[in-house]
Amino acid sequence: MQIMRWLPILVLLSLPLFVLAQNADDAAKENQRRQSLLVAQLLADIPNLKLGENRAVAYAKVGNLIWKNDQKLARAMFQDAVNELINAQMLAESNQKRPTYQNELLTGGSARPQILNTIASRDAEFALALLIKTRPAAIVKALSIPAGKSTKISYSAANFGYLAQNEFNMEQSFVRMAADQSPERAVKFLKESLKKGFSNETLNLLKKLHEKERETAAGLASEISDKLISSKFTTDNQPNYQNLQIAIAFLTDFIRERNPTDNTFKLDDSQMRKLADKLFSYYLDEGGRDGYYLSHSIIQIAEKLSPSSVEQLKKVVKNSSRHGLYSNYDPDLQKMLNSDATGDQLLAEAKKYPLDSRRQIYQTAANKFLQQGDAGRAADVLNENFSDDALDDALRNLNWQHSGNLIASGKFAEAERLIDEFPENSRHYPLINLANAIYQKDRVENSSYALAVLGKARSLIAEKPENASEMGNLMQVIAAYANIEPTEAFRMYEPLIAQMNELSEAAIVVNGFQGGSNVREGEFLMAQGHSYGFYGADFSVLRTFAGNDFERTTRLIDAFTRREMRISLKIQLAEGF
């Protein structure tokens, strides 16, 4: 059993605790004591996790924790993490109850990159070797498919291209890390990787190689730029986002401001102008259909490299049929809103724009007046130009900002009076901000005042939350108490653990039944993030608790019934020391 393997190490980790405890006045030693205690607890508990991928993630994180103190032991944990991952992948391959795309182990989803990136942060060369060793069949197949348009109908073609590119991106990321970790071998790593193609890391790799061998970097940059110029921005009638993003990155770096003595890496002028022309042509042809997300960057590039194209490009932006985040995007409007124009200047320009665009202008003008200390004028702008629910929303946002400005200026009483006028369901968060600011101003003299304000926020929230929103609001109040009155914060938090356990156990059942991606075989997937925080197990609160009473905090964590929750929370706690 794994626990027997780590038993001698558990003993060793425990040995220094008594010595370190004698020097508790030394903060560094106390933090080391706490981390060692948590690591010992983790190593005892990790083998009991159900899922191999969870054990893999946990071992990788613990290996990362102890790297500075014991690299040999850390490497052993990294190896255990990889072994667990491979075993989990093999099990998933042999038992494909779900379609491949629903099991991230079969496509190298969350767990594998998380584990490999953790290892790479300490030993990127080892991670590069593991990249090959841990490749699932789907990625191996994706990498084996030659580039080019297929003549056969396939549901998987686009996904295979995505998998292959992601794998290459990760490889080049590890190469960059390896070059940092082993400077004496950096040139070899960089040259070999850059010759394979380009990714989101290519520009960073070229810059790093430039630091070592300028001529080599220039030659490879020229080769890569030519490949990018000859590449396609569409694949199977869909945008090739990877190539578009790389082109944008190259051109944005090329046009950045440089001082005359700047000798850092620079791409070739003629090649970048060719690349820019290619990008502009693509946008003019496809911008109204699928190039809309490029609008902000592409116009900045055009202003530097092709001013004559700017107006034509702006027309494409304005006439785009896309909706959502980029709907009604007007480059000229955005430029004005981000300028140093005064509130009065903005108001004078507002009537030149369509009604839908004026909302941003009036709100920005109101904010400008507010920043100048003229809250009355700011409110007048909104009252004159908004009505109904739109006016209510605009005034609510203005008052929130006004209260924040008053708090930042130390005008606490004035801020409190303003917040008291907010709708009841909008008061608790600004009251918490006010209480924290009051306390930070003078922790001794202002303690009572801060607690009184915090008491107002607390009175707005039920002690036993009935939904996720109420739970989140209560956790915000508890977090504030943890800073100001820790004993009361613990007292408020402890009764909630039973409810958190109940909710987490229910989530396991429901999500598992629905085939949710964050649960498998009755266990939360640790690589999918800490979804149980949604049910109240918020680490940010526990982190604050630990700064006040570490032992009591670990007892709180031990009260959670889900093992994967306890392990995740303890790992996060240990990472803070």
N, C-alpha and C positions, 0 to 999 in steps of 0.2 A: 504493500500500500504506500501511496505517496507520503502519507503522514509519518510513516516509519522512516522513510528516506530523509525527511527534513527534521526528525527528532533531535539529532545532535546539534543541528543549527538552531533549533528553538532554544536549547539549553544555552548555547553560546550567546544568543541574542539577549537572553535574560540575565546573564552574568554581570554585565557592566551596569545594570540598572541601579544596584545598591551603591556602587561607587559614585556614579553620576548624581544620584539623589543627594549625596553628601555635599555636592557643590551646586545646589539648586539656585544659588545666586548668579551663577553663570548661565545666561539665557541660552547660549548655544548648546551647552551641555544638557540643559533641561529639555530643549527641543529634540536633541538626539535621543535622550531617554524616552521621550514620548513616542518618537518615531520607531525606535527599536521595540517598544512594547506593542505598538500596533502591528508591526511586521510579524512579530512572533504570533500574535493572535490570528493574523491573516493566513500565515503558513499552516496553522493548525486547522483552519476552517475551509480553505480553498479546496482540498481534496474531496470535501463532502458536497460540492456543487454537482448538480445532475448533469449539466451540459458540458461537453468537452470544450466547446468554443468559449464558454464562460470561464472555465479553468484556464484556458489559454490566455484570454484577455487579462485575467487577474495575475497570473504568473509574470506576464510581460510587464505589467505595471509595478509589481513588487520588485522585479529585477531592476527596473529603472530607478526605484526608490533607493536601493542599496548600492548602486553602481559606484558612487564616490568612495564608499567605505570598504567594499569588497567586490572587485570586478570579477574574480573567479566565481564567486557564488552567484553574482548577477548573471554571468554567462550561462551558468547551469540552469538558472530559472528561465532565461530566454530560450534555451534548448528545450526545456520542458514545455514552454508555451507553444513552440513550433510543433513538437510531437503531439500535443493535445489538439492543435489545429488540424494537423494532417489526419489524425484519427477521426476527428469530427467530420472532415471533408469526405473521407472514405465511407463513413457511416451514411452520410447524406446521399452519396452516389449510389449506394447499394439499396437505399430505401426511399425512392423518389415518390412518396405519396402526393407531394405537391408538385405543380409544374416548376421547372427549373427557375424561372424568374421569381418565384415566390420564396425560394430558399437561398438566402444570400451566400451561404457556404458554397453553393454550386457555381456561383458567378463571381466569387471573390469580392463580395460586398463588404459590409461594415467591419466585420471582425478581422479579416486578413489585413487590410490596409492599416487598421488601428494598431494591430500587433506589430507589423513590420515597421511602421513609422516610429513606434516606441523604441524598437530595437535600433533602428537607423539613427535615432538621436544620440545613441551612445556608440554604436559600431556600424556605420553605414556599409562598410565593405561586407560584413557578415550579413547584413540585411539584403544586399544585392544577390548574394548566393542563395539566400532563403527565398528571394523573389521567384527564382526558377523552381526551387524545391517544393514550394507551396502552391504552385499554379493548379487550379482546378481544370477539369477537362474543357469546360466552356471557353476559358481564356486561351488554353493551348490551341483549340480549334480556331478561335478568332485570329490568333497570331499567324496561323498557317494559311489563312485565306489571302491570296494575292490581291493587291490593290487594283482597282479598276471596276468598271460597271459590269455587273452580272447580267447575263442574258436569260436567267431563270427567275421565276417568281419565288420569293422567299419572305417569310415573316421575320427571319432572324438576321438578315443582312445588316440592317441599320444597327441592331444591338451588338452584333459582332464587331462592327467598326468602332462603336463606343467602348466596348471592352478592351479592344486592342490599343486604342489611343490612351485610355486610362492607365493601362499597364505600362505603356511607354512613358507617360507623364511621371508615374511613380518611380520608374527606373532612373530617369534623369534627375529627379528630386534627390534620390539617394546618392547619385554621382556627385551632385553639388555638396551634399553633406560629407561624403567621403573625402572630397578635395579639401574641405575645411579641417577635417580630423587628421588627415595625413598629408600635410603640405608637400612633403618630399616626393609623393606619388601623384600629386594633383594633376600635373600635365598629362600623364598617361591616362588617368581616369577621364579627364575632360575631352581629350582628343578622340578617344575611342567612342565615347558617348555621342559627341557632336556629329560624328560621321554617320551615325545611324539614322538621323532625321531631325525633325524639330518638334518641340512641345512647348507647353507653357513655361518650362524651365530653361529653354534654349538661350534666351537673352541673358539670364543670370549666369549661365555657364560660360557664355562668351565673355562676359565682363570679368569673370573669375580667371579665365584663361589669359585674358589681356594683362592681368596683373603679373602673370608668370612669363608669358611669351607673346609679345605684341604682334609680331609678324605672323605667327601661327594663328592667333585669334583673328587677325584681319583676313587671312586666307580662308579660314573656315566660315567666317561671317559672310564673305563674298559668295561662297558655294551655297550656303543656306539661303541667302537672300535670293539667289537665282532660282533655287528650287521653290521658294515661296512665291516668287513672281510667276513662275510657270504652273503653279498649283491651281486647283479649282476652288472657287468659293461656294460652289454648289455641288452636291453629290446626290444622284438619283432625285433631282428636282427639289432637294431640300438644302437649306443653308449648311455649309460646312463650318460650324461654329468654331471648331478648333483653329482652322486656318484663318478665319476672320479675326479671332481674338489675338492670334500671334501677330498678324499684320498690324492690327491696332497697337499692340504693345511695342513693336519695332518702330512704328512711325511716331508714336507718342514720345518715346525715348529720343528719337532723332530730332524732334522739334523743340525739346525742352531748352530752356534758357541756360547758356553756358558762359562762364567768364572767360576772358581771353587766355588765361593761363591754365585752363582746364585741359588736362591731358588724359582724362578718362576715356574709356572705350566709346568709339563713335562709328556708326554705320556709314557706308558709302553713300555720298550725295546722289549720284546718278541712279543707283539702284533703288534708293528710297523714293525718288521721284517717280520711277517706273511703277513701284509698288503702290504709291499713292494714286497714280492715274488708274491703275487696275481696280483699286478699291472704290474710287469715285465712279468709275464706269459701272461697277457692280451695283452700287447704291442707286444710281440714276435709273438703272434697268429694273432693279428688284426692290428698291427702298419702300415703295408703297405696299409691297406684299409681305416681305419677310426680312427686310433690312432695317426696320424701324428702330431696333434697339441700339443701332450704331450711331444714331443721329447726333448725340452730344459730342462724342469723340471725333466723328468724321468731319464735322464743321470746324472744330478747332484745328484739325490737321489741314483742312482746305484753306483756312485763313492764313496759314503760314506758307503752304507750298503751292496753292493754286487759287489765289484770291478771285480770279475771274469765274471760278466754278461755284463760289459760295452762294450766290443768289439762286442759282438753279437747284442746288442741293437743298436750300431752305424751302423752296417750293415743294420739293418732294416730301419733306418733313411735314409741312402744313397740310398737304393733300393726302397724307397717309390714311388708309382705311382701317388701320389697326386701332384697337380699343384698349381700355384698361390703363395701365401705368403711363403709357406713352400717348394716349389720345389727346388731341388738341395741343400737342407739343409745339411751341413756337420759339425758335432759337432766339429771335430778337427780344421777345418778352422775357425769356429767362436771363438773357444778358443784362437787360435793364434791371430786373429784380435783384440780381447779384451785384449790381454796381453800387457806387457811393451816392446815388441819387437821394435827395432829401424826400421827406414825406410829401411836401408841397409839390415837388417836381413830379413825383409819381402820380399824384392826383391830377396834375395838369395833363399827363399823358394818357390817363385811363380811358378817356372817351374815344381815343383813336383805335381802341381794341374792341373785339366782340364782347358781348355781355358775359359769356362764359369765362372769358379770360380776365375780366375785371375783378373777380373774386380775389385772385392772388394779389392783384395790384392794391386793392383797398386794404386787405389784411396786412400786406407788407408795409404800406404807408402807416397804418395804425400802430404797428410794432415800432416803426421808426419814431413816432411821436412818443410812444411809451418809453422808449430807451432814453429820450430826452427829458423824461420826467413829466410829460404833459399827458397824464392819463385821461383827463377830461376831453382833450382834443382827439385822442385815440378813440374813445367811445363815441364821440360825435361822428367820426368818419364811418363807423360801422352802423350807427343808427340811421344815418342819412342814405346808406346804400344797400342795406340788407333788410329783410323783413321775415316774419313768421319764424319757422324753425331754424332757418339759415342765420337769422339774427341772434337767436338764442345760442346757437353753437359758436358763432363768432365771438359774442360777448363772453361766453364761458371760457373759451380759449384765451381771450385777452385778460380776463381776471386771473386765470391760472398763472399766466406769465407775469402779471402785475404783482401777484402775491410772491412769486419767486424772486422778483427784483427787490421787493421790500425786505424779504428775508435775507438776501445777499447783502443788502445795505445795512443790516442790523436794526431795521425798524420793526422790531418784533410785535409790539403792541398794535401798530397800524396794520401789519399783516394779519394778525389774529382777528381784528375787527372785520377785515375784508373777507377772510375765510369763513367767518361765522355767517356771512350773508350768502354763501354758496348753497345750492340745493343740498339737502342732507346726504344724498347718495354720492356727492362729489367732495365731501369735506375731509374724509379720513386721511387720504394720502397727503394733501397739503398740510394738514395738522401734524402728521408724522414728520414731514420735512421741517416744519417750524420747530417742533420739539427737539429734533436732533441738532438743528442750528443753534438754538438757545443753549443747549447743554454744551456743545463744542465751544461756544464763546467763553464760558467760564464754568467748568465742571463742578466747582464748589459752590459758588454764589448762586448759580442758575439752576441747580439741581431740582429744587422744589417747583420752580416755575415751569421747567421742562416737563416734569411729571404731571403737573396740572393740565398742561396742553395735551400731553399724551393721553391723559385720562378722558379728555373730550373725544379723541379718536376711538378709544376703547369702548366708550359708551355707545358708539354707533354700530358696533358689530356684536353679533350673538356669540356667546362663549362656546356653543357647540354649532359649528357651521353646518348648513343644510345643503350647500352646493359648492362647486369648485371655486367660484368667485368669492364666496364668503370665507372659504378656507385660505385663499390667497391673501385676502384683506387682513385676516386674523394673524397670519404669519408675518405680515409687514409690521403689525403692532407689536408682536412678540419680539421681532428683531430689534425694534427700537428700544423696548424695555431691556433687552439683553445688553445694550450699550449703557443705559442709564441706571437701571435697577435690576441686575442679573437675577437676584433671588426670585423676584416676582415673575420674571420671564420663564424661569424653570418651572415655577408653580403653574403658570398658564399652559405651558407646553406638555407637561407630563400626562395630564388627563386625556390629551388628544391622541396619544399613541394607540390606544385601543381602537379608536375610530380609524386611524390610518391603517392599522393592521387589517381591520375589517374591509376597508375599501380596496386595499392591495390584493387581498385574497379574492375578492369578488372580481377585480380586474383580470386576474389570472384566468379565472373560469370563463368570463365573458369574452376576453380577447382571444383566448385559446379556441373557444367554440367558433368565433367568427373568422378564424384563420389570420389573426393579426400578426404583423411582422415583428412585433416586439415580445412575443411569447412563444415558447416552444417547449413541449413536454412538461408543462406546468411550472415553467421558470421564466422570469424576465430575461431577455437577452441583454447582457451588460454592454455589448458593443453598440446597441441601439440608443444609448443615452439613458438618462435617469428619468424615465417616464413616470416613475412612482412619485416624483416630486410634485406631480399634478395632484396627488392625493394627500399632500401635506409634508412628506418627508423631504423638506427643502434643506439642502446642504448649507446654504448661506447662513441660515439660522444656527445650525449646529456648529459651524465654524466660529461664529461669534461666541456661542456657549463655551467652546473649548478654550478660548482665550481667558475666560473667567474661572472655569472649573473643569479641567480636563477629565478627571476621573468620573465626575458626575455625567459628563457628556458621553463618555464611552459606555456608561451604564444605560443611558438613554438609547444609544444605538443598539445595544444588546437586547433591548426590550422589543425591537422589531422582530416579527416572526419569520419574515422572509430572509433566508440566508444570503441571497444575492444582493439584497438591499443592505444588509449589515456590512458585507464585504465591500461593496461599492462606496458606501459612506466612510468606512474606515480608510480605504485607499485615498479618497479625497482629503480626508483629515491628515493623513500621513504626508501627503504631497505638500501640505502647507508648512511643514517644519523643515 
